[in-house]
C-alpha cells in the first residue's frame, strides 16, 4: 500500500480536459489543495508540484491529480513508458482562455500504454510548463490494459488520505458536478451529484469524464469500499474503488 500523504480535504472545483489518448471533458471537485508548488533551485528555477494518481477503467486509464485553476486544466500532450516509468507531459490551455485564480485539485485522464502491467507497481513522472512532479501507483491484481471499455463508471484511490477519482462516461458538454461526498458506512461512500437544470442542452457524444473528490476521514481501503453514485444521471450506481 502506498504511503498516505496527510492533507485536509475540502473545496470543490470543475474542469474540462482533452487528453491525447482519451478525448474527453473532465471535472475536478473535492479535496484541499496541497502546499503551493515550491521552487527547485537545482533545476533551473522550475517548481516541484505534489501530484497524485489513481487507476481507472480496469487499468486502461489513469487519473492524474494536479493543483491549479479549476477552469484551465493541463492536458496530456505526450505519454511514454520505459523501464517501469510512465512519463507524462501536460500542457496548459492555449489561447486567450481566462483562468480562475483558485488553487484546487483537478484531474487529467491519461490512457495507459499497452506495455504497462497494472498488476505491477508503476512510477509516474509528470512534466508541465515550468514544473514537475512524480508519484507511484501500487500494482493491483486483476487490472489490465487493452480491450474495449464497457463505459461503466469506475473509481480509484490516490495516495492522499480520503481522496479518490471517479470516471464516468457521457456528454462532454454536461459534466456531472459533485454536491457532497460522505462516508456512510465502513464500506460505503455516497457521492451525490447536483441535479442539472431540466432545460440543459447536452451534446450527444460519449466521452470519459474524470472527477476528483474526497472524504475527511481516512477509510480502510482494504475493506473493499464502494462508491455509491446518486443524483443527476445516477441512480445509486455502486462502483468499487480500486486500491492504491
C-alpha positions as CSV (number, residue, x, y, z in Angstrom):
1,X,0.0,0.0,0.0
2,X,1.5,3.4,-1.0
3,X,2.3,5.7,1.9
4,X,-0.6,8.2,2.5
5,X,0.1,11.9,2.4
6,X,-1.8,13.7,5.2
7,X,-3.8,16.6,4.0
8,X,-7.0,18.4,5.0
9,X,-9.7,17.8,2.3
10,X,-12.3,20.4,1.4
11,X,-13.2,22.5,-1.6
12,X,-14.8,21.5,-4.9
13,X,-13.8,22.6,-8.5
14,X,-14.9,21.8,-12.0
15,X,-12.7,21.4,-15.1
16,X,-12.7,20.3,-18.7
17,X,-9.9,18.4,-20.4
18,X,-8.9,16.7,-23.6
19,X,-6.2,14.0,-23.5
20,X,-4.0,12.7,-26.3
21,X,-5.4,9.2,-25.8
22,X,-8.8,9.9,-24.4
23,X,-10.7,12.8,-25.9
24,X,-12.8,13.9,-23.0
25,X,-14.2,16.5,-20.7
26,X,-13.4,16.1,-17.0
27,X,-14.2,17.8,-13.7
28,X,-12.2,18.3,-10.6
29,X,-14.1,18.5,-7.3
30,X,-13.4,18.0,-3.7
31,X,-10.2,17.9,-1.7
32,X,-8.0,20.6,-0.3
33,X,-5.2,22.0,-2.4
34,X,-1.8,20.7,-1.4
35,X,1.0,23.1,-0.4
36,X,1.7,25.5,-3.2
37,X,4.5,24.4,-5.6
38,X,8.0,25.2,-4.3
39,X,10.9,26.4,-6.4
40,X,13.6,23.9,-7.2
41,X,16.8,25.9,-7.3
42,X,18.8,23.0,-8.6
43,X,16.7,22.7,-11.7
44,X,16.8,26.0,-13.4
45,X,14.2,27.6,-11.3
46,X,11.4,25.1,-12.2
47,X,8.9,24.2,-9.5
48,X,8.1,20.8,-7.9
49,X,4.4,20.1,-7.6
50,X,2.8,17.4,-5.4
51,X,0.7,15.2,-7.6
52,X,-1.4,12.1,-7.1
53,X,-2.8,9.4,-9.4
54,X,-5.4,6.6,-9.5
55,X,-6.1,3.6,-11.6
56,X,-9.4,3.8,-13.6
57,X,-11.4,1.7,-16.1
58,X,-9.9,-1.6,-15.1
59,X,-6.4,-0.4,-15.6
60,X,-6.9,1.1,-19.1
61,X,-6.5,4.7,-17.8
62,X,-5.1,6.8,-15.0
63,X,-6.4,9.9,-13.4
64,X,-3.5,12.4,-12.6
65,X,-4.4,14.9,-10.0
66,X,-2.6,18.3,-10.0
67,X,-3.3,21.6,-8.2
68,X,-4.2,24.8,-10.0
69,X,-7.1,26.7,-11.7
70,X,-10.3,24.8,-11.8
71,X,-11.1,26.2,-15.2
72,X,-7.8,25.7,-17.0
73,X,-6.7,22.1,-16.8
74,X,-3.4,20.9,-18.4
75,X,-3.9,18.2,-21.0
76,X,-1.7,15.2,-21.9
77,X,0.4,16.0,-24.9
78,X,2.7,13.0,-24.7
79,X,2.8,9.7,-22.8
80,X,5.7,7.3,-22.9
81,X,6.7,4.2,-20.9
82,X,10.1,2.6,-20.3
83,X,11.8,0.7,-17.5
84,X,8.8,0.8,-15.3
85,X,8.3,4.5,-15.5
86,X,5.4,6.3,-17.2
87,X,6.4,9.7,-18.4
88,X,3.6,12.2,-19.0
89,X,3.9,15.7,-20.5
90,X,1.0,18.0,-19.6
91,X,0.4,21.3,-21.5
92,X,-1.6,24.3,-20.4
93,X,-4.7,25.5,-22.1
94,X,-3.8,27.5,-25.2
95,X,-5.2,30.8,-26.4
96,X,-6.8,33.7,-24.5
97,X,-8.8,31.5,-22.1
98,X,-9.4,33.3,-18.8
99,X,-8.4,31.2,-15.9
100,X,-9.8,31.5,-12.3
101,X,-7.2,32.2,-9.7
102,X,-8.3,29.4,-7.4
103,X,-6.0,26.5,-6.4
104,X,-7.9,23.2,-6.3
105,X,-7.3,19.5,-7.2
106,X,-8.2,18.8,-10.8
107,X,-7.8,15.6,-12.8
108,X,-6.4,14.8,-16.2
109,X,-7.2,11.5,-17.8
110,X,-4.3,9.6,-19.4
111,X,-4.6,6.4,-21.4
112,X,-2.3,3.6,-20.2
113,X,0.1,2.2,-22.8
114,X,-0.3,-1.4,-23.7
115,X,3.1,-2.5,-22.4
116,X,2.3,-1.3,-18.9
117,X,1.4,-4.1,-16.4
118,X,-1.1,-2.6,-13.9
119,X,-0.6,-5.5,-11.7
120,X,2.9,-4.2,-11.0
121,X,4.0,-1.0,-9.2
122,X,4.1,1.9,-11.6
123,X,6.2,5.1,-11.2
124,X,4.7,8.2,-12.8
125,X,6.7,11.3,-13.7
126,X,4.8,14.3,-14.9
127,X,6.2,17.4,-16.5
128,X,4.3,20.6,-17.0
129,X,5.0,24.2,-18.1
130,X,7.8,25.1,-15.6
131,X,7.0,22.4,-13.1
132,X,7.4,18.7,-12.5
133,X,6.2,16.0,-10.1
134,X,6.1,12.3,-9.5
135,X,4.1,9.7,-7.7
136,X,3.6,5.9,-7.6
137,X,0.7,3.5,-8.1
138,X,0.7,0.1,-6.4
139,X,0.1,-2.8,-8.7
140,X,-3.5,-4.2,-8.4
141,X,-4.3,-7.9,-9.2
142,X,-6.9,-8.2,-11.9
143,X,-6.2,-4.9,-13.7
144,X,-5.1,-5.0,-17.3
145,X,-4.6,-2.7,-20.3
146,X,-6.1,-3.1,-23.7
147,X,-9.6,-4.2,-24.7
148,X,-12.7,-2.2,-25.1
149,X,-14.2,-0.2,-22.2
150,X,-17.7,-1.1,-21.1
151,X,-18.4,2.6,-20.5
152,X,-19.3,1.8,-16.9
153,X,-18.3,4.2,-14.1
154,X,-15.1,3.4,-12.3
155,X,-13.1,4.8,-9.4
156,X,-9.7,4.6,-7.8
157,X,-7.9,5.8,-4.7
158,X,-5.0,8.2,-4.8
159,X,-2.2,8.4,-2.2
160,X,-3.8,11.3,-0.5
161,X,-5.9,10.4,2.6
162,X,-9.6,10.0,1.7
163,X,-9.1,11.2,-1.9
164,X,-10.3,9.3,-5.0
165,X,-11.0,9.8,-8.6
166,X,-14.3,8.9,-10.4
167,X,-14.5,8.2,-14.1
168,X,-17.9,8.4,-15.8
169,X,-19.0,8.4,-19.4
170,X,-21.4,10.7,-21.1
171,X,-21.9,14.1,-22.8
172,X,-18.7,16.1,-22.8
173,X,-20.7,19.3,-22.5
174,X,-22.6,18.2,-19.5
175,X,-20.0,17.1,-16.9
176,X,-21.6,15.9,-13.6
177,X,-20.8,18.1,-10.6
178,X,-20.4,16.7,-7.1
179,X,-22.6,18.2,-4.4
180,X,-21.5,16.1,-1.5
181,X,-19.2,13.1,-0.6
182,X,-19.9,11.3,2.6
183,X,-18.6,8.1,4.3
184,X,-21.9,6.4,5.1
185,X,-20.6,3.1,6.4
186,X,-17.3,1.3,6.9
187,X,-17.5,0.0,3.3
188,X,-19.6,2.7,1.5
189,X,-19.1,6.3,0.4
190,X,-22.1,8.1,-1.0
191,X,-21.3,10.6,-3.8
192,X,-24.2,12.9,-4.5
193,X,-24.2,14.8,-7.8
194,X,-26.0,18.1,-8.5
195,X,-29.3,17.7,-10.5
196,X,-28.8,19.6,-13.7
197,X,-31.5,22.1,-15.0
198,X,-34.3,20.4,-16.9
199,X,-33.6,22.6,-19.9
200,X,-29.9,21.8,-20.0
201,X,-28.8,21.1,-23.6
202,X,-26.1,18.4,-23.9
203,X,-24.0,17.2,-26.8
204,X,-24.7,13.6,-27.9
205,X,-21.1,12.3,-27.6
206,X,-19.9,9.6,-25.3
207,X,-16.7,11.0,-23.5
208,X,-14.8,10.0,-20.4
209,X,-15.2,12.5,-17.6
210,X,-12.9,12.5,-14.5
211,X,-13.8,13.9,-11.1
212,X,-11.7,14.0,-8.0
213,X,-13.3,14.1,-4.6
214,X,-12.6,13.1,-1.0
215,X,-14.0,12.4,2.5
216,X,-12.3,13.9,5.6
217,X,-12.0,10.5,7.1
218,X,-9.2,8.1,6.2
219,X,-11.1,5.0,5.2
220,X,-9.6,1.5,5.2
221,X,-9.0,0.7,1.6
222,X,-8.6,-3.0,2.4
223,X,-12.2,-3.1,3.5
224,X,-13.2,-3.0,-0.2
225,X,-15.0,0.3,-0.1
226,X,-17.7,1.0,-2.7
227,X,-18.7,4.5,-4.0
228,X,-22.5,4.9,-4.4
229,X,-23.2,7.4,-7.1
230,X,-26.5,9.2,-6.8
231,X,-28.2,12.3,-8.2
232,X,-28.1,13.8,-11.7
233,X,-27.9,10.9,-14.2
234,X,-27.0,8.3,-11.5
235,X,-29.4,6.1,-9.5
236,X,-27.5,4.5,-6.7
237,X,-24.8,3.2,-9.0
238,X,-22.3,1.1,-7.0
239,X,-18.7,1.5,-8.0
240,X,-15.8,-0.4,-6.3
241,X,-12.9,1.9,-5.6
242,X,-9.6,0.5,-6.9
243,X,-6.9,0.4,-4.2
244,X,-3.6,2.2,-4.4
